[in-house]
Amino acid sequence: MIKPTKGTVLVLLMAGFCNLAGAQDLVIPGKTSELKQTLETKTEVTLRAPDQSNRCEVDLELEYKQMDTEAEVTTYASVPGCSHASGPYRLHLTYIDNNDESHSVEHDEEWSLLNNGVATKQYSLAEDVYLTRVYVRRVRCECAAGVVEP
């Protein structure tokens, strides 16, 4: 420990604050000092909502049947107030195997009002399974710009 004198106090304080190599702590009896440092970061983020002016509601009906190792699914789409609409959806096929275990397979698909809104598609299934349910999730509808009807 270094005992302070008039000439060494300023030099040692500067060395302590600048983190100079070899500097020793200055201890003054009866005095305590604290060095506090505050770091504040401010970030501004602006999120823009997607344009919702072309959003619509779709009635999407399903018809399905199993043919051995294939499932045939027909979708019927209708959108009141819009004649040119389309959108994505997720199709879920649930089946039971020989061990009575339930399995589900997902397919991301697109629907549209082409062909009067009717579309048929085949999906492969494993052997010796029984198709129990077909349903959709995450159905979205977007009407072509400028085609929304009152």
Secondary structure, 3 states (H helix, E strand, C coil): CECCCCCHHHHHHHHHHHCCCCCCCECCCCCCCCCCCCCCCCCCCCCCCCCCCCECCCEEEEEEEEECCEEEEEEEEECCCECCEEEEEEEEEEEECCCCCEEEEEEEEEEECHHHHEEEEEEECCCCCEEEEEEEECCCCEECCCCECC
